[in-house]
């Protein structure tokens, strides 16, 4: 009996020594696997994107297109907003599967709203002939802001307090330099939160314009991103964590260049710096943060990149090049949209 206990004791000691000598496994960093591309009933270019959940998402695009899915992209309701089949609706903000607000880029500069799942759309704003709207952002179901290229030299900013049913133009907006404007690339050149507004520009100079009182007063902050030409500047921004904002862009005429195509701020946009490591692998028109996995993902013409360290280092994971990327409002997944009717969701 003593021999049996002795052998058991030796077995336990041996197992302990063997396990303690084994090298610990390296921490595995998960990476996105690509995009699940969904079947859509269109070949329009889609830049307007507003996902609510993994199943419900709205989209808008060229040829007056609107689309809605409530089953994760298996089927789509779709149509043309108010018969405007020559208008490009480049941004949309959805509140639920019935109500959404869509904004055009170019002329006519219009905003439309639906409250019946897209069956009918009501025009709630039309701007002057020189207006060019770039995007919109809502703080909640009532308060929202839309912005556009300068009119009479001043940044165009609109405000709604009733969920997009009506809009007023703010009178106290900053003056922009000659040749400075926004980009209607993905509807994400504007961020809003608790009466704070951030609006990005590009062209001859690239700035972030900031208001902490819903557009009454403004400050401007220089950003070390590529600028100086009409095709250069900031194209998209996203919140990361409290106080942190990431801006991406570059030069859409030189999509493979990664020269100064990203800037980071950790103080609510007051100061900006270039990342410490390798940036995204080309011009990027959209960026979003996926808190579920801690990923930043940037998309553009030549592909998609991700970062796990707040934007300082980036790795390309897909050659597919969406125009826009948006986090669903329940933060459960990321959706993308692009040319030729492209709609997709993150695979991981």
KEVO-565297 format. One record per residue (C-alpha): residue in three letters; x, y, z. Coordinates in steps of 0.1 Angstrom, whole numbers, padded with zeros to 4 digits, always signed. Example, Ala and Ser with C-alpha at 12.3 -4.5 7.8 and 13.67 -1.06 7.14 Angstrom:
residues 2
Ala+0123-0045+0078
Ser+0137-0011+0071
//
This chain:
residues 348
Unk+0000+0000+0000
Unk+0028+0024+0009
Unk+0044+0017-0025
Unk+0011+0027-0043
Unk+0009+0060-0024
Unk+0046+0066-0031
Unk+0041+0061-0069
Unk+0010+0084-0069
Unk+0031+0110-0051
Unk+0059+0108-0077
Unk+0033+0110-0105
Unk+0018+0143-0090
Unk+0053+0158-0086
Unk+0063+0149-0121
Unk+0031+0164-0136
Unk+0036+0196-0116
Unk+0073+0200-0127
Unk+0064+0192-0164
Unk+0036+0218-0165
Unk+0057+0245-0147
Unk+0085+0240-0173
Unk+0063+0245-0203
Unk+0064+0280-0219
Unk+0033+0300-0214
Unk+0011+0305-0245
Unk+0015+0339-0261
Unk-0016+0361-0258
Unk-0036+0356-0290
Unk-0047+0388-0307
Unk-0079+0383-0327
Unk-0081+0398-0361
Unk-0110+0405-0384
Unk-0114+0379-0411
Unk-0128+0401-0439
Unk-0162+0412-0450
Unk-0194+0391-0455
Unk-0207+0407-0487
Unk-0245+0406-0490
Unk-0267+0404-0520
Unk-0284+0437-0528
Unk-0309+0447-0555
Unk-0288+0476-0569
Unk-0256+0486-0587
Unk-0257+0521-0573
Unk-0228+0535-0554
Unk-0237+0534-0517
Unk-0221+0558-0492
Unk-0251+0565-0469
Unk-0252+0538-0442
Unk-0271+0536-0408
Unk-0272+0502-0392
Unk-0292+0498-0360
Unk-0285+0461-0351
Unk-0271+0430-0367
Unk-0304+0427-0387
Unk-0317+0462-0393
Unk-0298+0487-0415
Unk-0306+0515-0438
Unk-0286+0527-0468
Unk-0287+0554-0494
Unk-0267+0561-0526
Unk-0266+0574-0562
Unk-0297+0574-0584
Unk-0318+0585-0555
Unk-0315+0551-0539
Unk-0328+0541-0504
Unk-0327+0506-0490
Unk-0338+0489-0458
Unk-0332+0454-0444
Unk-0347+0439-0413
Unk-0333+0404-0417
Unk-0296+0410-0418
Unk-0294+0416-0455
Unk-0313+0385-0467
Unk-0340+0407-0483
Unk-0342+0445-0489
Unk-0370+0470-0493
Unk-0357+0497-0517
Unk-0368+0525-0540
Unk-0360+0561-0552
Unk-0365+0590-0528
Unk-0392+0613-0542
Unk-0384+0603-0578
Unk-0350+0620-0576
Unk-0332+0594-0596
Unk-0303+0617-0606
Unk-0295+0627-0569
Unk-0268+0611-0548
Unk-0280+0607-0512
Unk-0246+0602-0494
Unk-0257+0601-0458
Unk-0286+0587-0438
Unk-0295+0586-0400
Unk-0320+0560-0389
Unk-0339+0559-0356
Unk-0357+0526-0361
Unk-0371+0504-0389
Unk-0397+0531-0397
Unk-0380+0564-0394
Unk-0349+0578-0411
Unk-0334+0611-0424
Unk-0314+0612-0457
Unk-0292+0640-0470
Unk-0281+0646-0506
Unk-0247+0657-0519
Unk-0246+0682-0547
Unk-0277+0699-0562
Unk-0304+0700-0551
Unk-0291+0703-0515
Unk-0320+0685-0498
Unk-0329+0666-0467
Unk-0357+0641-0466
Unk-0375+0622-0439
Unk-0396+0590-0438
Unk-0417+0576-0409
Unk-0432+0546-0427
Unk-0402+0525-0436
Unk-0394+0543-0469
Unk-0428+0540-0485
Unk-0430+0579-0487
Unk-0404+0606-0481
Unk-0411+0642-0471
Unk-0386+0670-0480
Unk-0378+0689-0449
Unk-0350+0712-0462
Unk-0338+0726-0495
Unk-0307+0748-0495
Unk-0296+0776-0519
Unk-0281+0770-0553
Unk-0245+0772-0540
Unk-0251+0747-0511
Unk-0234+0713-0511
Unk-0243+0691-0481
Unk-0217+0666-0468
Unk-0233+0647-0439
Unk-0253+0647-0407
Unk-0251+0634-0371
Unk-0278+0631-0344
Unk-0272+0632-0307
Unk-0306+0616-0300
Unk-0339+0612-0318
Unk-0346+0649-0316
Unk-0314+0669-0319
Unk-0292+0667-0349
Unk-0268+0687-0371
Unk-0260+0686-0409
Unk-0231+0704-0425
Unk-0219+0714-0459
Unk-0194+0733-0479
Unk-0190+0770-0473
Unk-0217+0794-0484
Unk-0205+0830-0487
Unk-0172+0818-0472
Unk-0187+0804-0440
Unk-0192+0767-0430
Unk-0227+0757-0435
Unk-0243+0741-0404
Unk-0280+0732-0400
Unk-0297+0722-0368
Unk-0329+0702-0361
Unk-0346+0699-0327
Unk-0375+0677-0339
Unk-0358+0646-0354
Unk-0353+0662-0388
Unk-0389+0674-0394
Unk-0375+0710-0399
Unk-0340+0726-0400
Unk-0325+0760-0393
Unk-0292+0774-0405
Unk-0268+0784-0378
Unk-0257+0820-0382
Unk-0225+0818-0361
Unk-0203+0794-0381
Unk-0166+0798-0388
Unk-0151+0812-0420
Unk-0131+0788-0441
Unk-0101+0794-0462
Unk-0104+0797-0500
Unk-0104+0761-0514
Unk-0113+0746-0480
Unk-0144+0724-0477
Unk-0158+0691-0464
Unk-0160+0657-0481
Unk-0192+0638-0487
Unk-0173+0605-0488
Unk-0190+0585-0460
Unk-0211+0609-0440
Unk-0186+0607-0411
Unk-0168+0640-0413
Unk-0190+0652-0384
Unk-0193+0640-0348
Unk-0218+0652-0322
Unk-0221+0645-0285
Unk-0237+0664-0256
Unk-0240+0697-0275
Unk-0204+0693-0287
Unk-0198+0693-0325
Unk-0167+0684-0344
Unk-0165+0690-0382
Unk-0135+0681-0404
Unk-0124+0699-0435
Unk-0099+0694-0463
Unk-0086+0709-0495
Unk-0062+0738-0493
Unk-0061+0732-0455
Unk-0074+0706-0432
Unk-0089+0716-0398
Unk-0112+0703-0372
Unk-0139+0729-0362
Unk-0152+0725-0327
Unk-0182+0739-0308
Unk-0190+0731-0272
Unk-0223+0749-0272
Unk-0243+0735-0301
Unk-0228+0758-0327
Unk-0229+0792-0309
Unk-0191+0795-0306
Unk-0164+0778-0326
Unk-0127+0770-0323
Unk-0105+0756-0351
Unk-0076+0731-0347
Unk-0049+0723-0372
Unk-0045+0686-0381
Unk-0012+0671-0394
Unk-0029+0652-0422
Unk-0021+0654-0459
Unk-0036+0687-0473
Unk-0031+0715-0498
Unk-0050+0700-0528
Unk-0087+0697-0534
Unk-0085+0659-0532
Unk-0067+0659-0498
Unk-0076+0662-0461
Unk-0098+0645-0435
Unk-0126+0623-0449
Unk-0138+0605-0417
Unk-0137+0607-0379
Unk-0147+0584-0351
Unk-0148+0584-0313
Unk-0126+0557-0297
Unk-0126+0561-0259
Unk-0134+0590-0237
Unk-0116+0620-0251
Unk-0100+0601-0280
Unk-0108+0608-0317
Unk-0093+0593-0348
Unk-0093+0610-0382
Unk-0085+0594-0415
Unk-0082+0606-0451
Unk-0053+0612-0474
Unk-0056+0618-0511
Unk-0084+0601-0530
Unk-0066+0607-0563
Unk-0037+0587-0550
Unk-0054+0558-0532
Unk-0022+0537-0526
Unk-0003+0565-0508
Unk-0001+0562-0470
Unk+0015+0596-0465
Unk-0001+0614-0435
Unk-0035+0596-0440
Unk-0043+0595-0402
Unk-0042+0617-0372
Unk-0049+0610-0335
Unk-0063+0631-0307
Unk-0065+0622-0270
Unk-0079+0655-0258
Unk-0113+0659-0275
Unk-0097+0671-0307
Unk-0078+0701-0293
Unk-0044+0687-0304
Unk-0036+0661-0330
Unk-0005+0640-0338
Unk+0005+0614-0364
Unk+0006+0577-0352
Unk+0038+0563-0337
Unk+0039+0532-0360
Unk+0026+0521-0394
Unk-0005+0538-0406
Unk-0033+0525-0428
Unk-0022+0512-0462
Unk-0037+0539-0484
Unk-0063+0567-0487
Unk-0092+0560-0462
Unk-0127+0574-0466
Unk-0142+0558-0435
Unk-0132+0548-0400
Unk-0151+0532-0371
Unk-0143+0518-0336
Unk-0156+0483-0327
Unk-0157+0482-0289
Unk-0167+0446-0287
Unk-0132+0436-0300
Unk-0113+0468-0294
Unk-0106+0473-0331
Unk-0103+0504-0351
Unk-0111+0497-0387
Unk-0105+0520-0417
Unk-0117+0515-0452
Unk-0109+0530-0486
Unk-0104+0524-0522
Unk-0076+0499-0520
Unk-0087+0479-0490
Unk-0094+0477-0452
Unk-0070+0479-0422
Unk-0074+0474-0385
Unk-0056+0486-0354
Unk-0056+0472-0318
Unk-0037+0499-0302
Unk-0058+0530-0306
Unk-0046+0538-0341
Unk-0008+0538-0338
Unk-0002+0506-0358
Unk-0024+0492-0386
Unk-0025+0459-0405
Unk-0043+0453-0438
Unk-0068+0425-0436
Unk-0088+0428-0468
Unk-0083+0441-0504
Unk-0120+0449-0506
Unk-0124+0487-0506
Unk-0157+0500-0491
Unk-0166+0537-0491
Unk-0182+0538-0457
Unk-0181+0519-0424
Unk-0205+0523-0395
Unk-0209+0507-0361
Unk-0245+0495-0355
Unk-0263+0515-0328
Unk-0265+0485-0305
Unk-0227+0482-0310
Unk-0231+0445-0320
Unk-0214+0446-0355
Unk-0198+0467-0382
Unk-0215+0473-0416
Unk-0198+0487-0447
Unk-0210+0500-0481
Unk-0194+0508-0514
Unk-0195+0508-0552
Unk-0218+0486-0573
Unk-0244+0481-0546
Unk-0219+0468-0520
Unk-0232+0462-0485
Unk-0213+0440-0460
Unk-0207+0430-0424
Unk-0175+0422-0405
Unk-0164+0386-0402
Unk-0144+0376-0372
//
